[in-house]
Amino acid sequence: MILLKPGRTLAKARNRCAVSRNLKTIPKFGSEAEERRFWEKHDSTGYVDWGKAERVRLPNLKSSTTSISLHLPATPGPPKRR
C-alpha cells in the first residue's frame, strides 16, 4: 500500500515517481488483495524513488499484529540426527 501525504492523489504520485528517474508506472489495482500479490512479486525500487520519500505520521493506525512464540536453539549448529 502506498502512503500519500494529505491532498495528494495516487495519480499524482504515480506521475511524480515515473518522471523522476525512468521508473516503471505503478499499475492500477482492483483490490487490496491484488495490490498485495503484485508487491509480493515485484521490487518497489523499480517503481518508487525512495530517495524522495517523506516521513508521515499515522496517529489513528491500530496494531493488527498477533504475538507468537518461537523456540530457537541456543547455539547454531548442524541438525541433530535421530
Protein Blocks (a to p, Z undefined) as FASTA:
>chain_A
ZZddehiafklmmmmmmmmnopacddddfbfklmmmmmmmpcfklmbcfklgccdddfkb
ccfbdcddddddfbgcddddZZ
